[in-house]
């Protein structure tokens, strides 16, 4: 094998450059040339997109800094539809013309889907990444059933799932997850001191889509309550717990996963929609919706009687940790782990493997 390509697809994580770095380092050792495809699958689809030679002289390029967040190559959420055979043919001949003998796709669930039609044309391997740590979870039958009203449409077929042994690998952490946990844990700790000073209830929304891994990881920042999408919200229990905690410590910190569902299985974040000036739908978000529900439940009396001289702010406030969970430098664990997995993808291609995940 003389030349391979690498692309980063889906939402970014802080550890993508580390994965690319690991792949290039290993490829250098094996004297394999690595081309970087710009903007994920979008770069494959659009023939005008240039590619980058990542190790033209078999040395690491200076811009490739494994400690830097984001991705040197850019990313997109474009996926190749297996039904578009003409487009696939064009991609295949372009890769062939470039002399690409194998492709490394750095990504999560969507990226594995996008990799399927390509893996019929050339050997492809996945370097896993997602801050949500939900790789493969969306393919478990029970989660799929639970998700049916949601947006998971691009499920793998059973043979595909078995071929890449997804069911066996769902329990390992994906690069990017540890950094996201580090960021949310810090957020929880910081929110606590201000909630404490002002005797308030803080509802902090964290990412993760339908998976509770990030909210669970926020436990390192010691929130008082963690609400995860896998467990439907029990408002009676939550109300009791908040009242107990408030009377005990005069403030409460709640960590809530953005995909949280109510007792009927509906996502809280999607409950109230409005429109922005451009006409796009804007959802209020899980934290905002929970605040609305709690204000209704507690009424004025509960907090008024306990926060007598504090009329300048509302007792309950919300914040989203937001994209800081995906941005910035990776923590050391992610950096080393992602680098190793990047190296493994090259080994897998070198060993002649196709449609597998580096673990
Ligand atoms: O999948 C990663 C993720 O950060 C989710 O946790 C989050 O719901 C989503 O991407 C946000 O996507 P976007 O950047 O398109 O808003």
Boltz pocket constraint, residues with backbone or C-beta under 6 A from the ligand:
constraints:
  - pocket:
      binder: B
      contacts: [[A, 11], [A, 12], [A, 130], [A, 131], [A, 132], [A, 207], [A, 208], [A, 209], [A, 258], [A, 326]]
      max_distance: 6.0
